[in-house]
């Protein structure tokens, strides 16, 4: 499949090319890109598009110092994709103390053909109220197994998260319902080359009933209305088979590491 280079780069290094939302920033260097999200979790700081050559140790020290200056936790993600240099970068980072992410291998995937329609019985709407935003976040917390004792504090941040979403014109959040009840949610970021899919979550009891597929279709339709009928995502082991079944093709292998000590 002959895909545009811009689309392939978006799939391999999504955070390096997506429009920045409220509370986000990016530090770009010829050797690396550091994306800084709105939270202080390890997954809200991502180092990618790595072109370190012979200067691996120096670049690692430089990035750690950069995060210190920006008052960011050192604990963060590094994405080592197939185009990273040197070719043995993954092993060299492990030797420096990096450890595998809980999802250690993801695949950049692209869809350029129209996906299946929304399945019967599923409805999808764009999140436009705080109540819908709170419902989407609660779905994610349940789907990803966040301990109940941690959810109360996370709910207190829902209002801020909703304000950031509303203030970000290149982002949207969608909610899928079955029998009138919210069961799945997913986010989209609208880049120049296509729509980046992320943060998809479905309640365990609702899986296998078409909510995930419906959210893919809804984001395709939104992208088509903006003149970018292409979807891009970085898929883990759970979502990869579903996406293949919807027509996505794999275009990039990415190994994910964590730097910095884990929280006590």
N, C-alpha and C positions, 0 to 999 in steps of 0.2 A: 504494500500500500504506500503510495507516494503522498505523504502528508507535508504540509507547509512547515518549514523549519521553526517558525514562530510558535506553532502549535506544539511541536515536539519539545521545545525548550520550556514551554509552559507546563507540560506534563512532567518533565524531569525536575524542574526547579520552580514550583508553583509560587512560592512566597517571594521569589525574586522578580516576578513579572506581574503580579496582581496589583490592582490599584489599592492604595493604602486607605484603610478605614479610620474612623475616629479612634484615637488612642493607640494607633500603630505608627511605627516608623521603620526605616530601613537604612542600614549602613552598607554602602557599596564600595567595593575595592576590586581591582582587576583580579585579585587572587581569591576573593570570597564575597559572599553577601550574608549579612546578618539581619534577619527580620525580627523585630521587637513588637510583640503583641501587647494588648492592654493589661494582661495579668502578669503575676510574677511566678506562675507555674513553669516547670521545666519545658513544657510544650508550647509556651508562649514566647520562647526565644529559640530561633532556628538558624543554624549556620549551614549554608548550602552553596551551590555553584562553586565548588572547591577546585582551584587551580594553583596548588601550592608548590608544585615542582620540587626542587631540592630543599626548600625552606620550611619543612613541616614543623619542626620544633619551634622555630622563631614565630611562625604564623599562629600556632596554638598559644604561645605566650602572649602574643599581641592581642589576640581575640579575648583571652582571659582578662588582660589588663583593660581592654575596651569595655567589657561588661562591668568591671569594677568601677571605672570612671563614670559609667552611666547609671550606677547604683542598681544594677541588675544582678540577680542571683547567678552564681557561676554554673549551677546545675541547669543544663540546657541540652537541646537536641542538636546533633550534627547529622546531616544527610549525605552519605557517601554514595554517589550515583556512579553509573558505568563510565561516565566521561571524566570523573575526578582524576586529578593527578597529584602525586605520582600514582602509578597503577597499584602499588601496594599500600595505598594510604590507609585503608581500613585496618590492616594488621599493625601499622605503625601507630595509629591512634590507640588501639587496644594496648599496645606496649607502653603507651604514655598514661595508662590508667582509665581510659574510656571503657564503658561497659555497654552491652546490648540494651536497647530500648525494650520495653515490654512487647512492642510490636517490632521485632528486629529487621524484618524485611517487608518492604512494600513495593508495589509495581505502579509505575505511571501508565495510565490507560486513557484512551481517546475514543470518542464516539463521533462519527461524522454522518452516520445514516440515521434517519428518523427512528426513534425507539417506539415500542408498542404503546398503544393508547392507555389511558387510565383504566384499570380494571373495574368491572362492574361492582358496585357496592362501596367503592372508595371515593371520597371527595377530598380535594386539596384546596387550600386557600393560603394566600400570602399572609404572614403575620403582620398585623397593623395595630394591635392593641397590646397593652401590658399584660392583660390576662392571657392572651394567646402566647405571648413570649414566655410568661411564667410556665404555661403548660408545656411548651416545647422544651424548656430547660429541665423540667421535672421528668419528662420522658427520657431525656439523655441521662439524667442521674440514675434512674432506675435501670435503664438499658445497660449502662456501663458499670453497674454494681457499686455505686458510691454508697458507703455505709450510712445508715439512717442518721447517725449522730452528726455526720458532717453536712447533711442536707440543709439543716436550718440556717447555718451560716451562709451557705451558698445561695439560699433563697433571698437573703437580705441584699444580695448584689444584683438581683434580677432587674431592679428598676434602672440601675446604672447601665447594665448591659443593653436594655431596651433603648435607652437614650442614645447609646453609641450606635446601635443598629439604625435607628431613625435618621441619625446624622450622617450616615454613610451611604451616599447615592449609588455606589457600585456594589452594594451587598443587599441580599434579601434572605429572608427566612420563610420556610414553608411548613405548614402543618397538615398532616393527613388524618382523616377521620374514618372510622368504621362504625356503623350504626349510631352515628351522631357523637361518638366519643373520640377525642384526640388519642392517637396511638403511635404516631411516628412524626419525626421532624427532620429537616435537613436545610443546610445553608447553601447559598450560591454567591460567588463573587464574579462580577462581570468584567473580564479582562478584554483587551483588544482582540486577541486571537480566539477567544472562546469563553465558555462558562466553567469556572472551577467549582467542583462539587466537594463539599466537606461537611463534617459534623452530622452525618446521617445517623439516626438512632430510631429503633423500633422497640416497643414494649415486647418482652418475651412472649406473652400470651397472644400477641397479634401477628407474630412472624409467620410467613408463608401465605399470607392472605392478600398480597398485592400492594401493600402500603409503600414499600420501598420502591417498587416499580413505578407507582403513581408519582412519587416525588421526583424520580428521574425525568419522567415525561413533563411534569410541570416546569422544571428548570430548563428543559429543552425548549419548551414553548416560549418561555420568557427570553431565552437567548435568541431564538429565531426572531422574536418581535424587535430585538435590538440589532439585528443584522449579523449575529454571530452564531450560526447553527452548528455548533460543535461543543461537546462536553469533554472535560478533562478532570481526572481525579487521580489520587494516589491511594491504591486499594490494598488493604490488608488481607489476610488469609480468609476471613469470614465473608467479606463482600466480593472478593474476586470472582468466584464462580457465578454469582448472580449477575455481575456486570458482563461477564463473558456471554451469558445467556441473552443479554439485552443487546449484544452487538459490539461492545467495547473491545478494542484490541490493545495488547500490551506493547508499550513502546520504550519503557525504561525500567531497569532494575535498580532499586535503591536500598542500601543497608543503613539502618538508623542506629546511632550510638548516643549515649548520654555522657556528658562530661560533668565533672564536679561531684562532690559528696552528696549522698542522699540525705534528706532531712531526717533529723533524729526522731 
